[in-house]
Structure formats: C-alpha cells, structure tokens
Amino acid sequence: MLTSLKPASDPVRQTAARRPRGRRHGATPYHFILPAFLIYAAFLLYPLGRAVHLSLFEWDGLSLATFVGLDNYVSLLSDERLKGAFGHALVFVFFFAVLPVGIGLVLAAVLTRARVRGLPMFRTIVFLPQVIAMVVVAVAWRQIYAPDGVLNRTLRWAGLDSLTRAWLGDYTFSLPAVGLIGTWVTTGLVTVLLLAGMAKIPSEQFESARLDGAGAMREFFAIIVPAVRAEVTVALTLTIVVSLKTFDLVYVTTSGGPGSSTTVPSYEVYRRAFELGEVGSAAAVGVALTVLIFVISFLVNRIGDRISS
C-alpha cells in the first residue's frame, strides 16, 4: 500500500510568505536614491531655501542684515517697474514658446511628409542655435539690429527706408526685436522634438487618410497634431522656462532699455542685487519668479496630460 508523501515545509519560504508585501524591501529603495537626492538638495534645495531666507531681510550684501519679514514681497506688488518686467516676461512666452511651437509644427510636418533629402543635415542646421552660447547669439543679433546693420541695409536696398530704425533703441520695437531672437533660438529645438514624435506615426494612418480623400490640411489636424501632443507639452514646458528666466540675451542686447521697455524679472534680480545693493529685494524677485515658473509649468503639464488622455 502506497503512502502519500507531503513535501517537507520550507521555513524560509514560510517566512517570506508571512512577510507583508509592502515591507519586503524595507528602506532599500531609499538607499539607492539617497546619493542623487543629496546632490539635488545641495545644489538646488539649499540655494532655494537660502534665497527664501535672504528675501526676508533688508541687506546690501556688505553690512548687517535687518529682518523685515514679508515687506520685500509687499513692496513688489506696488513696484510699477517690476510689474512691467513680469509683463515683458509673459510677452517673451509668446515669442520663445507659442510662436516656435506653431512654426515647428508646420516645419516638422512638411519635412516629415515631403521626405526631404538630407534630413539629418537639416536637423543639425536647425538645431545649431541651441549649441551656440546665448551671449554670442546676442552679440551677433545686436550687430544685425544696429542702425547700420544688415537689417537696415537690406531695407534701404529694397527701397523701404521709412522702415529703418534703431531697433534695439526704439521703445515700441525693442521688446519684439529681442523676442524674435528667442524665436530664432528655440524654433530649432522645438522642430527636432516634433520631428522625433512624428517619426513614430505609422505610415498606414496616412495611407488610410489618403484613401478616404483627406488632404494635407486634414492629415495635419487629424493625424499629426494628435500624435505629437506629448512632444508639444514637453516643448512648451522647456521653452516657457527659457522665456521666463532669460537674462543674458536681455543683458547683452539692451540691458533692459531703452528705459525699462525690455527689462525682465531675471534682469531685475541682477540690477537690484549688484547695481542697487538690494539683495533682499532681489531674492524676493527671484523667489516670485521661481513660483511663477513652477505654476505655469505645472498648468501646462496638467493640461497636456488631460488632452493626451
């Protein structure tokens, strides 16, 4: 008569089975992220906390600081020059982010559907402004916008002398002139991002659309735009951050002038800290700008996630 044999119990297996699933790894994952978090805290969180701390004081950078609480932030609300600076930053959002995304969508769609020869070389050329230092870009464009620069000479050659002007010294045109430099710089980045997204669209979708009688415009709005919504969100986030924190372009081209027609919050931080000796006020402007960038970036990503879903 055969006797049924039961496998011997494994105490290690029983212990693992009794262990709660959520505590199986303990603190091990946190050990892996700890080095990266320490670097992040040392180079980002600590300077940010230090800036917040300085914004609560009235300090010229040399003498003893005086604690003033939220007075620096209250004074920002009544500062007309600073209100104008934040308004100029929002104008830059259009030139640095919205306009390049629109141009990049059209340009990437044309390059994708037209099957242009030498596309890798074209991508390199379009992306080139991202490689050049912004100071070099600013100096080059300052020469283009000069009274005797390339732009005015071209207008005179075309018989449009009435349109020539000192572009960076004009109260009306200086801000759009600087903004168009930002458009030139960021359009390449946006185009490359969107080209990468459009490369993932299956060719069968375009073939089916053509069989249904769809034209180029219908393909663009029905196939291409929905397929690159994630890339558009990334491009908007990156370019909006660049537009709001730009400093070197304004500093080299106009130094916030003429008057205060091109000043932006990041330039105001520099002016208050190093020219006026108002370090606490400069820190308050920097903190306010950081909050604005965070809020706008958060809203763009939330809206992008909802549209994608």
C-alpha positions, 0 to 999 in steps of 0.5 A: 500500500502506497503512502502519500508523501507531503513535501517537507515545509520550507521555513524560509519560504514560510517566512517570506510568505508571512512577510507583508508585501509592502515591507519586503524591501524595507528602506532599500529603495531609499538607499539607492536614491539617497546619493542623487537626492543629496546632490539635488538638495545641495545644489538646488534645495539649499540655494532655494531655501537660502534665497527664501531666507535672504528675501526676508531681510533688508541687506546690501550684501556688505553690512548687517542684515535687518529682518523685515519679514514679508515687506520685500514681497509687499513692496513688489506688488506696488513696484510699477517697474517690476510689474512691467518686467513680469509683463515683458516676461509673459510677452517673451512666452509668446515669442520663445514658446507659442510662436516656435511651437506653431512654426515647428509644427508646420516645419516638422510636418512638411519635412516629415511628409515631403521626405526631404533629402538630407534630413539629418543635415537639416536637423543639425542646421536647425538645431545649431542655435541651441549649441551656440552660447546665448551671449554670442547669439546676442552679440551677433543679433545686436550687430544685425539690429544696429542702425547700420546693420544688415537689417537696415541695409537690406531695407534701404536696398529694397527701397523701404527706408521709412522702415529703418530704425534703431531697433534695439533703441526704439521703445515700441520695437525693442521688446519684439526685436529681442523676442524674435531672437528667442524665436530664432533660438528655440524654433530649432529645438522645438522642430527636432522634438516634433520631428522625433514624435512624428517619426513614430506615426505609422505610415498606414494612418496616412495611407488610410487618410489618403484613401478616404480623400483627406488632404494635407490640411486634414492629415495635419489636424487629424493625424499629426497634431494628435500624435505629437501632443506629448512632444508639444507639452514637453516643448512648451514646458522647456521653452516657457522656462527659457522665456521666463528666466532669460537674462543674458540675451536681455543683458547683452542686447539692451540691458533692459532699455531703452528705459525699462521697455525690455527689462525682465524679472531675471534682469531685475534680480541682477540690477537690484542685487549688484547695481542697487545693493538690494539683495533682499529685494532681489531674492524676493524677485527671484523667489516670485519668479521661481513660483511663477515658473513652477505654476505655469509649468505645472498648468501646462503639464496638467493640461497636456496630460488631460488632452493626451488622455 
